[in-house]
Amino acid sequence: MFIYRLIQHADGWLAGAERWFAIALTATMTGIMMTQVVLRYFFSAPLFWAEEISVQLLVFITLIGLSLLVRAGQLVSIDFLRSALSEKGRHILAVVIGLGFLALLTFIAKLGWEWVIRPDVQLELSATTRLPRWYNYTLLPGAMLAMAFHQFAAVLRHLHALKETHA
């Protein structure tokens, strides 16, 4: 029971950190784009890197948002089968689907990490900032692992609910 509570607490903490990180990235992207508009149209001196950084930040925000949707259980789904089942059946179905999704997320994270550590990817530089791109690419397996952790915690919640229905 202690491990269950610890995992659920860590899941909540991770979601809170992701939420604040997404807010900070959104504020940063908004600030960069507003600065870009002012500099370009009022001073004719645009930031040459603003669009590239803003697109990267938007990708980061999207991946973090997906992770938060996984935690909230709000991904798009077809639920006609689930609604036809009993409470116990819903939890069993959620565990089965959750384990499949957990395996998929873990597999994508593994593939993403293998891609990031490839030598040719390590040498790739961004077009405008000349920074290594693997810094940005690392967020993909990181976000997949965060989603996998959220999914693992959700599977545990359903297993816990199944145990409660038997008691």
C-alpha positions in Angstrom: 0.0 0.0 0.0 2.9 2.3 0.7 4.4 1.8 -2.8 1.0 2.5 -4.3 0.6 5.8 -2.5 4.2 6.7 -3.3 3.7 6.0 -7.0 0.4 8.0 -7.1 2.2 10.9 -5.2 5.1 10.9 -7.7 2.5 10.8 -10.5 0.8 13.9 -9.1 4.2 15.6 -8.6 5.3 14.9 -12.1 2.0 16.2 -13.5 2.4 19.4 -11.5 6.0 19.9 -12.7 4.9 19.3 -16.3 2.1 21.8 -15.9 4.4 24.5 -14.7 7.0 23.6 -17.3 4.3 23.9 -20.0 3.2 27.3 -18.6 6.8 28.6 -18.5 7.5 27.4 -22.1 4.2 29.0 -23.3 5.1 32.3 -21.7 8.6 32.1 -23.1 7.3 31.4 -26.6 4.8 34.2 -26.3 7.5 36.6 -25.2 9.8 35.7 -28.0 7.1 36.1 -30.6 6.0 39.4 -29.2 9.6 40.7 -29.1 10.0 39.5 -32.7 7.0 41.4 -33.9 8.1 44.6 -32.2 11.7 44.3 -33.4 10.7 43.4 -37.0 7.9 45.9 -37.6 9.0 48.9 -35.5 12.8 48.7 -35.7 13.4 46.6 -38.9 15.7 44.3 -36.9 14.1 40.9 -36.5 15.5 38.1 -34.3 17.0 35.6 -36.8 16.4 32.7 -34.5 12.9 33.5 -33.2 10.9 31.3 -35.5 13.1 28.2 -35.0 13.1 28.5 -31.3 9.3 29.1 -31.2 8.6 26.0 -33.3 10.8 23.9 -31.0 9.0 25.4 -27.9 5.6 24.6 -29.5 6.7 21.0 -30.0 7.8 20.8 -26.4 4.5 22.2 -25.2 2.6 19.7 -27.3 4.5 16.7 -26.0 4.1 17.9 -22.4 0.4 18.5 -23.0 0.0 15.0 -24.4 1.6 13.7 -21.2 -0.8 15.6 -19.1 -3.7 14.3 -21.2 -2.5 10.7 -20.5 -2.4 11.4 -16.8 -5.9 12.9 -16.8 -7.2 10.0 -19.0 -8.5 12.4 -21.5 -7.0 11.1 -24.7 -9.5 10.6 -27.5 -11.1 7.1 -27.2 -14.0 5.1 -28.4 -15.9 4.1 -25.2 -19.0 2.3 -26.4 -17.7 -1.0 -25.2 -16.6 0.4 -21.9 -20.0 1.9 -21.2 -21.6 -1.5 -21.8 -19.5 -3.2 -19.2 -20.0 -3.5 -15.4 -17.7 -1.5 -13.1 -15.5 -4.5 -12.7 -15.4 -5.1 -16.4 -14.5 -1.4 -17.0 -11.5 -1.7 -14.7 -10.4 -5.0 -16.3 -10.6 -3.4 -19.8 -8.8 -0.3 -18.6 -5.9 -2.5 -17.2 -5.6 -4.5 -20.5 -5.7 -1.5 -22.7 -3.5 0.4 -20.3 -0.8 -2.3 -20.3 -0.8 -2.3 -24.1 -0.5 1.5 -24.2 2.3 1.3 -21.6 4.2 -1.2 -23.7 3.7 1.1 -26.8 5.0 4.2 -24.9 8.0 2.3 -23.5 8.8 1.0 -27.0 8.6 4.5 -28.6 10.8 5.9 -25.8 13.4 3.2 -26.4 13.4 3.9 -30.2 13.6 7.6 -29.5 16.5 7.2 -27.2 18.3 4.9 -29.7 17.7 7.6 -32.3 19.0 10.5 -30.1 22.3 8.7 -29.3 23.1 7.8 -32.9 26.4 9.5 -34.0 24.9 11.2 -37.1 22.2 12.7 -35.0 24.7 13.9 -32.4 26.5 15.8 -35.1 23.4 17.6 -36.5 23.3 21.3 -35.8 20.3 23.7 -36.0 20.1 25.9 -39.0 20.0 29.3 -37.3 21.3 28.9 -33.7 24.0 26.3 -34.6 23.2 24.4 -31.4 23.2 20.6 -31.4 19.8 19.3 -32.3 20.0 16.3 -30.0 19.3 18.6 -27.1 15.8 19.1 -28.6 15.4 15.6 -29.7 15.9 14.3 -26.2 12.5 15.6 -25.2 10.8 12.9 -27.3 11.9 9.9 -25.3 11.7 12.0 -22.1 8.0 12.8 -22.8 7.3 9.2 -23.8 8.8 8.0 -20.4 6.7 10.6 -18.6 3.6 9.4 -20.4 4.6 5.8 -19.6 4.9 6.7 -15.9 1.4 8.3 -15.9 0.0 5.2 -17.7 1.7 2.9 -15.2 0.1 4.9 -12.3 -3.3 4.7 -14.1 -3.0 0.9 -14.4 -2.2 0.7 -10.7 -5.2 2.8 -9.9 -7.5 0.4 -11.9 -5.9 -2.6 -10.3 -6.4 -1.0 -6.9 -10.1 -0.3 -7.8 -10.5 -3.9 -8.9 -9.1 -5.1 -5.5 -11.6 -2.7 -3.8 -14.5 -4.2 -5.7 -13.6 -7.7 -4.6 -13.4 -6.7 -1.0 
